[in-house]
């Protein structure tokens, strides 16, 4: 009596190669979907495999990569937005840029492309970034010393409406007139007593810089 032929299975390496992913990334995806993984020796090497049906489920999950024709590389997107590639990635990670991305099918590594229309929309709405901070402005370290506040406090104020500029390298700079306008203006989102006291103390130091302790 002959043995039944084993049902063909698909290795995770095969699926990874189709979409330019690492086998470990596909392994995590398969586990998250609750697929049954089985080891199998293929060409004298041990591989994790899934059934043909489960392989199609994995492929369907990666089908969203789609066509990337005309989409922008990270460097191209950063150039349009007036910043360097590292700053572009940081801003996107923080949620400042909500821009769709797709991996290039069949590529190795993190070969991402970014939606050209969404990049252009952000580029049209942002002021031109400068190579360096303009004369007469204060850097973040300088302003924290001047006001006696933390860097986090400054950026909380920036999110609350304090105007600030940013260079192409991602460094923030501040104008004293903008800081004064913010500190003397109406309270906005940061209304708890701690924030109010910090504002009052910062305003006192800004108006009387000669009283700032060495």
C-alpha positions in Angstrom: 0.0 0.0 0.0 1.5 3.3 -1.1 1.7 6.3 1.1 -0.6 9.2 0.2 1.2 12.2 -1.3 1.6 15.0 1.2 -0.5 18.1 0.6 1.7 20.8 -0.9 2.5 23.6 1.5 4.0 27.1 0.9 7.1 28.3 2.8 7.1 31.7 4.5 10.2 32.5 2.6 8.3 32.2 -0.7 5.7 34.7 0.5 8.3 37.0 1.9 10.2 37.1 -1.5 6.9 38.0 -3.3 6.4 41.1 -1.3 10.0 42.1 -0.4 9.6 41.2 3.3 11.7 39.3 5.7 10.6 35.8 6.7 10.4 36.8 10.3 7.9 39.6 9.4 5.7 37.1 7.5 6.0 34.7 10.5 4.6 37.4 12.8 1.8 38.2 10.4 0.9 34.5 10.2 0.8 34.2 13.9 -1.3 37.3 14.3 -3.8 35.7 11.8 -3.8 32.4 13.8 -2.5 30.4 10.9 -1.1 26.9 11.5 2.6 26.8 10.9 4.5 23.6 10.3 8.2 23.0 9.8 9.1 21.3 6.5 12.5 20.5 4.9 12.8 22.1 1.5 16.1 21.7 -0.4 17.8 20.4 2.7 16.7 23.4 4.7 14.1 23.6 7.4 11.4 26.1 6.7 8.1 27.2 8.3 5.2 26.5 6.0 1.5 27.2 5.7 -1.2 25.5 3.7 -2.0 26.8 0.3 -5.3 28.2 1.6 -3.5 30.0 4.4 -0.9 31.3 2.0 -3.7 33.0 0.0 -4.9 34.6 3.2 -1.4 36.0 3.8 -1.2 37.2 0.3 -4.5 39.0 0.6 -3.2 40.8 3.7 -0.3 42.1 1.7 -2.2 43.0 -1.4 -2.7 46.5 0.0 0.9 47.2 -1.1 -0.5 47.9 -4.6 1.0 49.7 -7.5 3.7 52.3 -6.6 4.1 53.8 -10.0 4.6 57.5 -9.6 4.8 57.4 -5.9 7.7 59.2 -4.1 10.7 57.9 -2.3 11.4 59.1 1.2 14.1 61.4 -0.1 11.9 62.8 -2.8 9.1 63.5 -0.4 11.5 65.2 2.1 12.8 67.4 -0.7 9.3 68.6 -1.6 8.6 69.3 2.1 11.8 71.3 2.6 13.4 69.0 5.1 15.9 66.1 5.2 14.9 62.4 5.0 15.4 61.8 8.7 13.2 64.7 9.7 10.5 63.6 7.3 10.5 60.1 8.9 10.4 61.5 12.4 7.5 63.8 11.6 5.5 61.0 10.0 6.1 58.8 13.0 4.9 61.5 15.3 1.8 62.0 13.2 2.6 65.4 11.9 2.4 64.0 8.4 -0.5 61.6 7.7 0.8 60.2 4.4 0.0 56.8 3.0 2.9 54.6 2.1 3.4 51.4 0.2 6.2 48.9 -0.1 7.6 48.3 -3.5 6.5 44.7 -4.5 9.4 42.3 -4.9 12.0 44.6 -3.3 14.3 43.8 -0.4 14.4 45.9 2.8 12.3 48.9 3.6 11.6 50.1 0.1 8.7 52.4 0.8 7.0 54.8 -1.5 4.8 57.8 -0.4 1.5 59.1 -1.8 2.5 62.0 -4.1 -0.8 63.9 -3.8 -0.7 63.8 0.0 2.9 65.0 0.0 2.1 67.8 -2.3 -0.8 68.9 -0.1 1.5 69.2 2.9 4.1 71.0 0.9 1.6 73.6 -0.4 0.5 74.4 3.2 3.9 74.7 4.8 6.2 77.7 4.8 9.6 77.3 3.1 12.1 75.8 5.6 15.4 77.6 5.9 18.8 76.1 6.0 19.5 77.8 9.3 17.6 79.9 11.9 17.3 83.6 11.0 19.3 86.2 12.8 17.7 87.5 16.0 15.9 84.3 16.8 16.5 82.0 19.8 17.2 78.3 19.7 15.3 75.9 21.9 18.2 75.6 24.5 18.6 79.4 24.5 14.9 80.0 25.1 14.6 77.3 27.9 17.4 79.1 29.7 15.9 82.5 29.1 12.4 81.5 30.4 13.5 79.0 33.0 11.2 76.2 31.5 11.8 72.8 30.1 12.0 71.9 26.4 8.8 69.9 26.9 7.0 73.0 28.2 8.1 74.9 25.1 6.7 72.3 22.7 3.5 72.0 24.7 3.1 75.8 24.2 3.9 75.4 20.5 1.1 72.8 20.1 -1.1 75.2 22.0 -0.5 78.1 19.6 3.0 79.5 20.2 4.5 80.3 16.8 7.9 78.7 16.0 10.0 78.1 12.9 11.9 75.0 11.9 15.0 74.6 9.7 15.4 71.9 7.1 17.4 69.8 9.6 14.4 69.9 12.0 15.7 72.4 14.5 13.2 74.7 16.1 13.7 78.5 16.5 11.7 81.1 18.3 11.1 84.9 18.0 10.9 86.8 21.3 8.0 88.8 20.0 6.0 85.6 19.3 6.8 84.3 22.8 5.7 87.5 24.4 2.5 87.5 22.4 1.7 84.0 23.5 2.5 84.5 27.2 0.4 87.7 27.4 -2.4 86.3 25.3 -5.5 84.4 26.4 -5.2 80.9 27.9 -6.1 78.2 25.4 -5.9 74.5 26.0 -3.3 74.5 28.8 -5.4 75.9 31.7 -4.4 73.8 34.7 -2.7 75.7 37.6 0.7 74.2 37.0 0.8 75.4 33.4 -0.6 78.8 34.4 2.1 79.3 37.0 4.8 78.3 34.6 3.5 80.9 32.1 3.5 83.6 34.7 7.1 82.8 35.8 8.3 82.7 32.2 6.7 86.0 31.4 8.4 87.6 34.4 11.8 86.4 33.3 11.1 87.5 29.7 10.2 91.0 30.8 13.1 91.3 33.2 16.0 89.4 31.7 18.5 91.2 34.0 16.9 89.4 36.9 17.6 85.9 35.6 20.0 84.1 37.8 23.4 83.2 36.4 
